[in-house]
């Protein structure tokens, strides 16, 4: 199964995308934008049949 690993940005500004894709496994899916909104990630995952894994901040 395809998995998309995502983490929240350390420097989240007002009205700016807050998430960064760290890795994608199990497919040849390529993601080109540096930052995403949560709904964008969820939509990409749904269309690709992938699971989104949110990494905890350290």
VOBA-1610 file (N, C-alpha, C; in pm, whole numbers, padded with zeros to 5 digits, always signed):
BEGIN
Unk+00084-00119+00000Unk+00000+00000+00000Unk+00088+00124+00000Unk+00042+00226-00069Unk+00113+00353-00076Unk+00094+00430+00055Unk+00204+00488+00104Unk+00198+00568+00225Unk+00264+00703+00198Unk+00200+00808+00247Unk+00254+00943+00237Unk+00285+00990+00378Unk+00412+01017+00405Unk+00454+01063+00537Unk+00463+01215+00537Unk+00396+01277+00635Unk+00382+01422+00640Unk+00418+01470+00779Unk+00478+01588+00784Unk+00503+01651+00914Unk+00459+01796+00907Unk+00427+01851+01024Unk+00387+01991+01031Unk+00514+02077+01023Unk+00503+02188+00954Unk+00619+02277+00944Unk+00652+02336+01079Unk+00779+02360+01103Unk+00822+02421+01229Unk+00784+02568+01235Unk+00782+02633+01120Unk+00755+02776+01113Unk+00625+02799+01039Unk+00513+02779+01105Unk+00382+02793+01040Unk+00334+02937+01050Unk+00314+03001+00935Unk+00265+03138+00933Unk+00114+03142+00916Unk+00059+03256+00934Unk-00085+03275+00919Unk-00126+03258+00773Unk-00229+03177+00749Unk-00285+03156+00615Unk-00186+03093+00516Unk-00087+03023+00565Unk+00009+02957+00477Unk-00004+02806+00495Unk+00030+02729+00391Unk+00027+02584+00404Unk+00115+02539+00520Unk+00066+02442+00599Unk+00135+02405+00722Unk+00208+02272+00717Unk+00190+02193+00612Unk+00245+02058+00611Unk+00347+02039+00500Unk+00445+01954+00528Unk+00549+01921+00431Unk+00551+01770+00414Unk+00554+01725+00290Unk+00563+01582+00263Unk+00708+01541+00282Unk+00730+01441+00368Unk+00864+01395+00401Unk+00905+01281+00308Unk+00814+01186+00285Unk+00846+01070+00200Unk+00718+01008+00147Unk+00733+00935+00036Unk+00625+00858-00023Unk+00680+00719-00051Unk+00610+00615-00006Unk+00656+00479-00028Unk+00549+00398-00100Unk+00594+00295-00172Unk+00501+00202-00231Unk+00446+00239-00367Unk+00498+00345-00429Unk+00448+00387-00559Unk+00549+00480-00625Unk+00520+00518-00747Unk+00603+00615-00817Unk+00542+00754-00811Unk+00455+00778-00716Unk+00392+00908-00696Unk+00500+01012-00668Unk+00494+01124-00739Unk+00588+01233-00719Unk+00511+01357-00677Unk+00561+01423-00575Unk+00498+01544-00524Unk+00597+01657-00539Unk+00554+01769-00600Unk+00651+01872-00635Unk+00640+02001-00553Unk+00531+02028-00487Unk+00519+02151-00408Unk+00589+02135-00274Unk+00649+02243-00222Unk+00721+02230-00094Unk+00629+02221+00029Unk+00511+02283+00024Unk+00421+02283+00138Unk+00277+02263+00093Unk+00198+02199+00179Unk+00059+02168+00146Unk-00033+02202+00262Unk-00159+02221+00229Unk-00263+02229+00331Unk-00313+02088+00357Unk-00370+02067+00474Unk-00415+01933+00512Unk-00517+01877+00413Unk-00612+01959+00370Unk-00714+01910+00277Unk-00654+01872+00141Unk-00548+01941+00100Unk-00480+01906-00024Unk-00413+01768-00013Unk-00349+01744+00099Unk-00284+01614+00121Unk-00387+01503+00123Unk-00497+01526+00194Unk-00603+01426+00203Unk-00663+01396+00065Unk-00681+01497-00018Unk-00737+01479-00151Unk-00642+01400-00241Unk-00512+01432-00235Unk-00412+01359-00313Unk-00410+01213-00270Unk-00412+01188-00140Unk-00410+01051-00088Unk-00533+00973-00132Unk-00647+01036-00127Unk-00771+00969-00168Unk-00765+00931-00316Unk-00723+01024-00400Unk-00715+00997-00544Unk-00610+00892-00577Unk-00501+00887-00500Unk-00394+00791-00526Unk-00416+00659-00453Unk-00518+00652-00368Unk-00542+00531-00290Unk-00435+00510-00185Unk-00387+00619-00127Unk-00276+00613-00032Unk-00325+00642+00111Unk-00241+00604+00205Unk-00265+00632+00347Unk-00173+00746+00388Unk-00224+00843+00462Unk-00143+00955+00510Unk-00100+00925+00653Unk+00029+00938+00678Unk+00083+00917+00813Unk+00141+01049+00859Unk+00084+01105+00966Unk+00129+01232+01021Unk+00235+01203+01127Unk+00356+01252+01104Unk+00467+01232+01198Unk+00456+01333+01311Unk+00487+01289+01431Unk+00483+01376+01549Unk+00607+01463+01551Unk+00594+01589+01593Unk+00713+01674+01605Unk+00802+01622+01718Unk+00930+01645+01702Unk+01025+01595+01803Unk+01040+01690+01917
//
